[in-house]
């Protein structure tokens, strides 16, 4: 953590947080987000595929909980030889990014945190996970009891009870970047842009639109549109477009 001097504009180091899994974990922290209340920080690790949550307090970070970016039937252990010193190959998956759901008049605080992880090779498909948040920004079960909005933050709960999982059609290459927008001000549903730069996506699905209807009876993610659709690109015939990779996409109002 750094503090900015308002006079000089320089950054002053004030705190470093060790990995909750110990100094030999080689987590590879990749992206972080801070809850709008300024009290909770979320971090995705690239090499170990975790979502770590921290409380921001008095210029320090206090670890709250850790949750896998992968379903419980998958592990971080590689299916191939791990003799390489490349940290990107110590797992079959590489943690990607994260994004909070945007606020609206009906839901001023984020109701969910989306995360992604990517297959380390084309042989493994990527994953998108949706974690439920209470009003303070703590991770809670996807189907909590009626008083869960005020319960103690999760620490040791089965991974499949705290996230909705969606397997992406390909490994997603280096992408699986997110951009989220509300369906409308009164809805708890969202449209999610998801990018893919696996070579298989060059012909179909480099940019996908997913639909998620919030924490109601139907919590599944589904693809509702994608581009290219397969007929627009090719590159080998005259007049056809050639598409290579999809890194990030944004919504335009």
N, C-alpha and C positions, 0 to 999 in steps of 0.2 A: 504494500500500500504506500502511496505517496501523497503528500500534502503540497498543494500549490501555494507559493508565497504570492499574495495579491499585489505586492509592491514590485517585486522583481520578476514575477512570472516563472520563477524556477521551481522545480519539483524537489521536495525533500522526502527521502525515504523514512518511513515511520514504522513499518511492520512487514515481516515476511511470514507466511503460514506454511508449515511443513505439511506433507501429505498425510491424511488420516490413516493411510496404509503403511506408513513408515518410509524411511529414507531410501530403501532399496526397491521401492515399487516402480520407479521410473514412469510415473503417471503421464507425463506430457500434457500438462494443463493447456487447453487450446483456446476456448472462448469463455467469457463470463458475461453475465447480465446482473443488474441490480434491480430489485423490486422498486416500484415507484415510491414506496414508503421510506426508502433509503436504509432499511434495517436488515434486509436479507440479500445475500449474494449467492448466485448460482454459478457453478463452474463445471464444464464438460472436459473430461480427460481423453486425450486422443489414443494413448497407448493402452490404457486399462479399461476404457469404456465405462466410466462412472459419471453420474451426476452427483456432485457434492454440494451441499447447502451449508451456508455459514451465516452466523449472526454478526452484523457489523456493530461494534460497541466500543466506545472510548478509544478509537484509533486502532483497534485490533479486530481480528476475525476469530470467532469461536465456532468450531465445527458442530453442526447440528445432526446431519444425517447424510448417508450415501446410498445411492440406488443405481442398479445396473441399467445400462442403456440397451441391454439385450434380454430377450425372454429367458426364463429359468432353464430351458432345455439347451441353451447355448452357453458356451464358456468363452473366456478370453484366451484359452490355450489353443495354439495353432495346430491345424490338422497336418501341416507340412513340417519339414525340418526347420527348426528355429536356430540353426547354427549361425545365421547371419547376425552381425552386430547392428544392423539397421533396426532402430526401435519401431519402425512402421511394420516390421514383419514379426514382431513378438506375439502378435495376435492375428486371428483370422479377420478381425474387424478393427476399424479406426474411427474413434469418436469424432463426430462432425461439428455440429453447431447447436444453438439453442435460441428460443425466442418465446417471450411472454405474449399471451393474447392481449390485444389492444383493449383499452378502456372504452366504455360507452356510458351514456346517461343511465342505463339500466344496470350495468355492471362496471362501476368505476374502478374496481380493483381487478387485476388479472385473475381469471378463474382457472387457468391452466398454463403449464409450461411445456412447450414442444421441444424435443431433442431429436437429433439424427446421429446415426453411425453408418459407416460405409464398409463394404466388403474390401478386404485388403487386396484381393485379386478378383478377376471376373468370375471365379468359381463360387464366391460367397455373395449373397444378396445383402443389401443394406436394410436398415430398420429406422422407422420413425416411431417415437414413443410420446405419449401425452400423459403428463403428470398433473394430478388435481392439486389445487392450492386452496388454502383457507384464506380468510380476509387479510390475515397478517403475512401471507406469503409462504407459509409452511406447507410441505408436501403431506397430503393426507390420502387415505384409501380412495380408490375410484368410486366405490359404492359405500360411503360412510353411513353410520347411524345418524339419526336426525340431529344429534347434538355435536356432530363431528366438526362443525365450523369452529368450535371452541376447544377441541381436544388437544392433547399434548402432541407436538410434532413427531412424526414417525422416525424410528431409528432402526429397529430390527423387525421388519415385516416382509413376508414373501414378495419378491419382485413383481410377480404377476398380479398382485393385489393393489399395486400402487401406480400402474401405468396401463394405458391402452396401447397395444402394439400393432404396427402395420409394416409388413415386409414389402420393400420396394421391388419393382419388377427386375431390376438389375443390381449390380454392385454399387451403382451410382458414381463410380470412378472417384474423382477428387471433389465431387460436388455434394449433393444432398443438402443444398442451402435452402433456407426457409424464408418465406414472407407471408404474413398473415393479415387478413382484414375481416372485420365483422360483416355478417350478412346485412344487418341493419341495426339501428340503435336499440330496438326492443328485443332483439334475438340473442340467444346464447350460442348461436351457430356461427361458424367461421368458414371462409374460403382460404385454402393454404396453397401457395405456390411452392413447388418442389422441383429443383433442377437436377439434371442427370448428365454427366459427361462420360459415362460408359460408352464404348463404341457402338453397342447395340442400340443405344438411345439416339444415335445420329439419324436413324431412319424413323424412329417412333418414340416419342416421349422425352425429349431433352428438357422440355418444360411441361410439368403436369399441374393440373388444378385438382386439389383434393377437397372434399366436403367433410366437415365434422359438425355435428349438431349439438355439441355440448354434453353436459352430464345428465341427460335424460335417459329414457329406456334404451335408445339406440346410440351407443357410444362409439361405434366402429367408424374408421376412416375409409373413404372410398374415392376412387378416381372418377371424376366427372368429365374431364377434358384433357387433351394432351396435344402438344405440337413438337415436332412434326407428327402427322398422323400416319405417315408411311407412304402416301401418294405424292407428297409435294417435293420430296428430295430424292436424290440418287447420285447425281454427279457424272454418271457414265453416258447419259444420252443428252443430245443437244436440247437446250431449253430447260433442263432440270436444274434445280437448285442443289448445291452441296452444303451440308451442315456438318460442323465439327465442334462438338462439345457444348455444354450448357453450364455456365459457372454460377450465375446468380440472376434472379429475376425480381422485378418490383411491380407493385400495383400502381396504375395511374388512374386518378379519379377523372 
